Every structure is written in C-alpha cells, then in structure tokens.
Amino acid sequence: MRILYFSFFVVLVDQVTKFFVKGLNIPFLGLHIKGMSYGASINIIDNFFQITFIENPGMAFGLEFGGKLTLSIFTIFATLMIIYLIYRNRKESLYMRFSLAFILGGAVGNLVDRIFYGVIYDYSPIFYGKVVDFFHVIIPDFKLFGKTFYSWPIFNVADVSVTIGFILILFGYKSIFHKKSDEVETPSITSENQTEVNNSNTENLYGIQKETDQHYIN
C-alpha cells in the first residue's frame, strides 16, 4: 500500500497551495499566512492564466450535487471506495494503482475543505465548508445554448489530480483489461494426465474392436 504515500503527497500539495491563497492564522503555532483577498487575481500569463481566489460550495470545477452535507457524505463514501479499490488492486500494474492514487489524493484534498474549512475559518459547522479554487484559465468568449462563457471553471490542485487519474484510466483501460485476458491460464496437461488419457483411449478402442469382432462371429 505504499502507493498511498503518493496520495498523501497530493493532499499535502493541495492544502499548502490553498493556505497560501486563502491565508491561515494559527497564533499558538506562530503560523500566519496573509493570503489573497476574495476575488483578487494575480496574472501569470496575460490574457490566458491567472491565480484567482474563489470558494466553491459544489463539486470539482463548480459542479453542483445536492446539499453541502450530502456532498460531503458522498465524497467520504467515494473516498472509502477508492481506498478499497487500491487495496483490491494492490497486485495489479503500477499504472493502475497510480491512476487510483491520483483520484484518491484529489478526492481527499477537496474533502478536507468541505469537512474542516468551515470550522478552521469560523464561517460554518463541520461538513459545511467550501472548497478553495484558484487556477483560472481564460478562454475567448463564446456562446452555447444562449449562455456566454468567458473562462474555464476555476479549479485547484485536487481537481487536477482527479482529472489526471481519470484520464490515465481512460487511456489505459484497454491495455489493463487486455493484459488480464491474456494472463488467463489454460489447463496444463501433465505427463501423468496424458498417460491416463492415452490408457482411456486405448481401452475405448479395444472395446470397439471387441464388439466389432463379436458382431462378425455372430
């Protein structure tokens, strides 16, 4: 289960980046990170990529799924399922385990926000926190079904990790399952089994010959 260390690393990177964006103040630890003002942006690549601080009450990339408590419980359930899949596939290819580790790290990263951020930042009870997003990709304005889109939904490290995991599974699906089918073993015939088969065939032939001879005699 060493692959879980990779998931832990994803969670660590995700949380550290969020603290630097949102800020964090823990006096008894002497920790004070100023963070950004809500809605503020820092240009990284002009007219294409920015760091923009927002908070998302829904799923990855701003998608909505029921209430906050329902979403938190669903994410916990999904996380436990992924851990089970990693354990179940612990003897499978490293490719498969890495794919699941990416998804697990991203799921846990956003789950921490939903469970604890409301309490840590003192704005809501446990399980009712909002996810911190900040990666902002700007795209040319376009209209679809009467709605104008001006940028890609703002996301974070956890969202990127989940996306990479699903892409790896998508592209590796055929190789993973073809490998399994190729590894299906055909029953091997030992020398002892072969001897039994030969003896059985000989007895059958002898019985047929005997019946034939008896038929001609009669």
ZIZIRA-V415354 format. One record per backbone hydrogen bond with DSSP energy under -1.0 kcal/mol. CO is the residue of the C=O (numbers start at 0). NH is the residue of the N-H. Records with the same first field share a line. If there is no record, write none. Layout:
BEGIN
CO = NH ; NH
END
This chain:
BEGIN
0 = 3
1 = 4
2 = 6
3 = 7
4 = 8
5 = 9
6 = 10
7 = 11
8 = 12
9 = 13
10 = 14
11 = 15
12 = 16
13 = 17
14 = 18
15 = 19
16 = 20
17 = 21
18 = 22
20 = 35
23 = 32
25 = 28 ; 30
26 = 29
30 = 25
32 = 23
36 = 39
39 = 52
41 = 50
44 = 47 ; 48
47 = 137
48 = 43 ; 44
49 = 135
50 = 41
52 = 38
53 = 132
55 = 130
58 = 61
59 = 62
62 = 58
66 = 70
67 = 71
68 = 72
69 = 73
70 = 74
71 = 75
72 = 76
73 = 77
74 = 78
75 = 79
76 = 80
77 = 81
78 = 82
79 = 83
80 = 84
81 = 85
82 = 86
83 = 87
84 = 88
86 = 89
88 = 91
92 = 96
93 = 97
94 = 98
95 = 99
96 = 100
97 = 101
98 = 102
99 = 103
100 = 104
101 = 105
102 = 106
103 = 107
104 = 108
105 = 109
106 = 110
107 = 111
109 = 113
110 = 114
111 = 115
112 = 116
113 = 128
114 = 126
115 = 119
116 = 120
117 = 122 ; 123
124 = 127
130 = 55
132 = 53
133 = 51
134 = 154
135 = 49
136 = 151
141 = 148
143 = 146
146 = 143
148 = 141
154 = 133 ; 134
155 = 159
156 = 160
157 = 161
158 = 162
159 = 163
160 = 164
161 = 165
162 = 166
163 = 167
164 = 168
165 = 169
166 = 170
167 = 171
171 = 175
172 = 176
173 = 177
174 = 178
175 = 179
176 = 180
177 = 181
178 = 182
180 = 183
189 = 193
190 = 194
191 = 195
192 = 196
193 = 197
194 = 198
195 = 199
196 = 200
197 = 201
198 = 202
199 = 203
200 = 204
201 = 205
202 = 206
203 = 207
204 = 208
205 = 209
206 = 210
207 = 211
208 = 212
209 = 213
210 = 214
211 = 215
212 = 216
213 = 217
END
